[in-house]
Amino acid sequence: MDRHLINIKDTLFQGLAKLNVLSGSTLTLFVVDDELRLVGSLTDGDIRRSLLSGKALDSPVGESMYRKCRSITMDDCDVADIKELRKLGIRLLPKLDSDGRIIGYMDLTKQLNLLPLTAILMAGGKGERLRPLTLETPKPLLKVGGKSIIDHNVDAMRRSGIQKIYVTVKYLAEKVRKHFEGQQDITCVEEDQPLGTIGAASLVPLTDEGNTLVMNSDLLTTVSFEDMYLHHRSHKADITIATIPYQVSVPYAILDFDDGGGVTGLMEKPSYSYLANAGIYIIKNKLLKELSPNVRTDATDLIEQAIAQGCNVTNFPINGYWLDIGNPADFKQANELMKTIDGFK
């Protein structure tokens, strides 16, 4: 039997023995009936309280278990519910089939959620501004903090529960393919010609329904894919654009005029704040499937077309770190900051 499972007829003593074996991991047992259906949970605290109340060690665990054990059913689980359970401090979450039988677990200390997204990482660019670093190494495979840039993003996607990731490749494609060789959740898709910042998504076999996370692979960010998806869903968006604050400072006094050209005032060295495109999107599959195969298309083209068609396009401000590693100075900065950024330690 699974080391986290205990039968409802087993004794408290057997429960203590099983919990002792679990030392160093999540100290929770899940109580099941003879058909392996979940009926409760058992911790050392539950046993301790039962013993203090007068129960004997040979008492069945069914008399001491916690009956309102939290779980998820794989064909009916919700992202917001899983997030809330994680916030409550639940570490191990049983996965149930439609009959209530345990078929596995989510370790919420390692996997944050089960986002219903496909992901596409754009990794076909030459990274010319980073030469000579990119003469022999594709930009996404450059290492920051001892790990390839693209692997930081792949790991974040996996932690969010994204189960299928496509990587679009062109420049030094074979090196990227070899990097991901043997990783079953990753498929490399190669462009025959440069297809812009989103055109390669037309090569990915997406379903008609659902949403896809599209992201430049050379970004370093702590963006919450979970929160971005929940924002996308709550706004019933067709496209959600992750954004970052961008400030422009004018080093001169700016004049205001009336209709006749007279000066009505001036502002000394003003600063203006904007939200800039961060190169991370959640897009409905139906829009991505409208992309013409082998036609160069930038993300801005798709977004402008969607707006013209009356689609719902929203923005999601990134609350965290974001860096587009575009030049050697950015690359150096990323390596220097890596040890101090929450989410990358």
Secondary structure, 3 states (H helix, E strand, C coil): CCCCEEECCCEHHHHHHHHHHCCCCCCCEEEECCCCEEEEEECHHHHHHHHHCCCCCCCEHHHCCECCCCCEECCECCHHHHHHHHHCCCCEEEEECCCCEEEEEEECCCCCCCCCEEEEEEECCCCHHHCCCCCCCCHHHCEECCEEHHHHHHHHHHHCCCCEEEEEECCCHHHHHHHCCCCCCEEEEECCCCCCCCHHHHHCCCCCCCEEEEEECCEEECCCHHHHHHHHHHCCCCEEEEEEEEEEECCCEEEEECCCCCEEEEEECCEEEEEEEEEEEEEEHHHHCCCCCCCCCCHHHHHHHHHHCCCCEEEEECCCCEEECCCHHHHHHHHHHHHHCCCCC
